[in-house]
């Protein structure tokens, strides 16, 4: 049963609680972006770029930076051969 909660976080180099925090922070940002989209739908002069800025920032944080940090962690964990 425990593996259900730890398998995925381990694949991204996080503990269960680190993953909970990261996923929750993404969720909060996404809710903010969704709010901006709904307001923009009714009032098109407001939040003209907020959703795209939010999406770009989340993508950068989730894909680009996470990949780099996992690669860096794996490289630092591997023994160096000279």
Secondary structure, 3 states (H helix, E strand, C coil): CHHHHHHHHHHCCCCHHHHHHHHHHHHHHHHHHHHHHHHHHHCCCCCCCHHHHHHHHHHHHHHHHHHHHHHHHHHHHCCCCC
